[in-house]
Structure formats: C-alpha cells, structure tokens
Amino acid sequence: MKINYDIELEKIIKEAEASETKHTLLLHTCCAPCSTSVIERLQKYFEITIYYYNPNIEPYEEYIKRKEEQKRYLKEIDKNIKFEDCDYENEEFKKIAQGLEHLPEGGHRCHECYKLRILKTAQKAKELNCEYFGTTLTVSPYKNSQILNKIGQEISEETNIKYLYSDFKKKEGYKRSIEISKEYKLYRQDYCGCLYAKECTNSVKEE
C-alpha cells in the first residue's frame, strides 16, 4: 500500500508551526532548480542548511557547474540559508555502481545512489546537531518517492536522526520549481547526474 508522503510532511510542518523555535534541517540538494520550490515551502518552518553531496554527478566540470549555480541561487534568495560543502567523492559512487552500470535509469543502481547520498546527509546532520535531514530528490517526477522515503526511514532508524518525509512534487511543487528556475535564469541540466544516465538520455534522443 502506497503512503502519501505529502500528508506525512504536512504533519511535520504542523508540529513545526506549533514550535516556538524553528527546527534545524540539513537538506540534501542535487541542484539549484530542484531546491527552489522545496526551500520556498520549508523555510518558514525550518532553519535550513543546504548540503550538496552528489558524488554521482559527472563529469567533474558538470558537478562544479551545478554546485556553483546552487550557491548563486542561495545568495540571491536568502543570505540566512547556510551552504554546507563537501568533497566530491566520485570514487564512492563508482563503488556502489560497480556491476550495475548497464541498468536503466530509475533501477537498482539509482536506489543505491539514493542510499549513498541520503546516508551521508544523515551522518552530516548528526555531526551538525540538526534535528532533521531530508532531500529535494522527491520533487522530481522521475524519482520514486515511495522508494526514497523508505530509504530515508531506514537510515533514520539507523542513525537516530529524524527524517523529513516528503513528496515535494505534490501541490504542483515540480511545476513551481520550473517557474522559479525561469525567474532566476537557473541552469537546468538535461540528465540526472551520472554518465550512465547521460548515455540513457542521449539514446532516447537518438530514437
């Protein structure tokens, strides 16, 4: 049975509204466009720190381009939103992708990639003493929110840090992200991140 994770998010937001102080949230983001509507929805209730951990993004120049665009967007919208940088760690992605390179986008390789990034976010949230950790990945219509939230829940139980359940594409979140991206003239990539996804995108275009 599918869980409506947008309703689960609303429960957390309702609790946050009743709090005298904002909850602290370490929010993993994959790129500036995906962060737009998510930040807009959450910043009233959470003290947000953006965590850009994406060892899957290749080539390195593309990784840097997306990271700098994320930093530019944050500077333009809110000087109070912190940005937590980290090492590239592409070798970590290569390890979990080994033997799974041939799989289509959205399959088991992607699920392992989600785990890698969400676990690292939880570990960093613990290090920073954040109350919650979460990810913007659920804003994408190409990402399975059921799988992402299940991974988040499992990691939450392992690390003893609260996970921010979400399905940010709901309430026209994805549509809003496109609108804000156009407003700020944000760079919007045409593939998820890894070279395997890029090859998959290119083969679809050729067809």
N, C-alpha and C positions, 0 to 999 in steps of 0.2 A: 504493500500500500504506500502510495506516494505521500510525502509530508509537504505541506505548504510552508516553506521556509520563510516566506514573506510575513506570514502570520507570526511565526516564531520570532522574527526580527521585531515586529511591532510590539510584542510582549516585552522584549528587552528595552525598547525605546520608551515604553510606558513606565517601566521601572526607573529608567534614567531620568525621565521627566520629573519624577517624584523625589529625586535625589537633590540635596542642597548643593552638591558639587558635581561637576562633570566627571563621568567615568573616563579613565585613560584607556586609549585604544591604539594598539600597533596594527596598522592597516597595510597589508601587503598589496602592492600595486604592480601591475605588469606594464603599464604605460599611462601616459597622461590622459588620453581620451577615455579610458576605462575608469579613471579615478574621478572624472568630472561630476557626474550625477550622484555618485556614491558619496563624495565629500559634501556635496550640496545637501544631501538628505541627512547626513550624520553629524555635521559639525555643530549643530545647535545643542546636541546632547552629549557629545564626546570631545575630550581633549585628544585630538588626533596627531599621531606621529606616522608619517608615511615611511614604509620600508620597501626599498627597491631591491629585492633579491630575485634575480632572474638569470641563473646560470645557463638556461636553455637557449637564450637569445644568441643567434649567430647571423653573420659574422660579428666580430668584436666591435666593428665600427657601427653596426646597427644597434648593438647594446648601448653604446655610448650615446648615440643619437637619441634613442628613446629616453635614456636617463636624463639627459640634459633638457629635453622637452618637458619631462615631468617636473624638474626643478624650476624651469621657467614659468610653468603654469602656476605652481605653488606661490612663487614670488608675486605673481600678478593678482592672485585672488585673496591671499591671506598670509600676512607675514608671521602670524602666530602658529601656523601649521609647521611642525618640525619635519625635517627630512633626515632619515637615518640611512646612511650609505653603507655599503659592504663590499667585500671582494667579489670579483667576477665568478670564480669557482666553476668554470665551464667543465673542468675535469670531473666534478661531482655529477653533473648531468650526463656526461659520457658514460660514467659507470652504470647509472641506473638504466640508460638507454641501450646498453650492450645486449645484443641478441634480439632487440625489439625494433631495430631500425626500419624493418620492412613493413611494420604495421601501419594501417591507415590512421589518419588524424582522428583523435577522439577515442582511440582504443587504449589498450593497457599501457603503452609507453606514456601516453598523456597522463594517465592516472598516477603512474609512478612519479612523473614530473610534478603533478599537483602535490603529492605527498612530500616530495623533497622541499618544495618552496613553502608549503604551509607548516611543516615541522620546523624549518629554520626560523620562520616567523614566530612560532610559539616559543622557541628557545630564546630568541632575542627579546620577546615580550617579558619573559621571566627575568631575564638579565636586567631589563629596564624597569622592572616592577610595575608593568602595565596590568590593568585588571582584565582587559580583553585583548584577543588577537583575532584578526579576520582577513579576508581577501576580497579584492574587487573582481576576481575572476567570474563570479556568478552574474555579472552584468552582461556578459556575452551570450548571445542566443546560440552560440556554437559550443558552449560549455554546459555539461550536465550538472545542474545544481544539486540533484539528489546525491550524486557521487561526491561532489565537492564537500557538501555538508556532512556526509558520513565520515569522510576523511578528517574533517575538522573536529568532529565529535570524538573520534578515536584518539586523535592527538591531544585533545583537551583532557581526556581521561588519563592519558599517559603523562602529561606534563603538569596537570593540576592548575591549568590556566583556563579561564572562561573563553569559550569560542563564540564569536558573533555570528550566529546563524543568519543566512541571507539568501535572497534570490533577487538581486538588485535589478534584474531585467524587468521585474514586475513593476506595476504602476508607471509603465512607459519609461522605465529607467534607461533602457538602451536608446530609445528614441531621443530622450533628453540629453544623453551623452553625445549624440551626434550634433544636436543643436548647439550645445556649449562648445564642442570642438570647432565648429564652424565660426562661432563668435570669437574665439581666441586664436583662430587660424592654427590649430594644433596639427602636427604631423600625425597622420593616421596610416599605419603600416598595412600592407595587404596580405600578411601571413602572421600566424600566431607568434612564432619565435625561432624554433629550431630549423635547421636546414632540411630536415625530413618533411616538416610541414610546408616549407617553401617549395620543395620539389613536388609535393602533392598539389599545391595551389597552381603551380606552373603547368602540371599535366592536365588539370581540369580546364585551364585557359586554352590550352592547345586543342583540346577536344571540342 
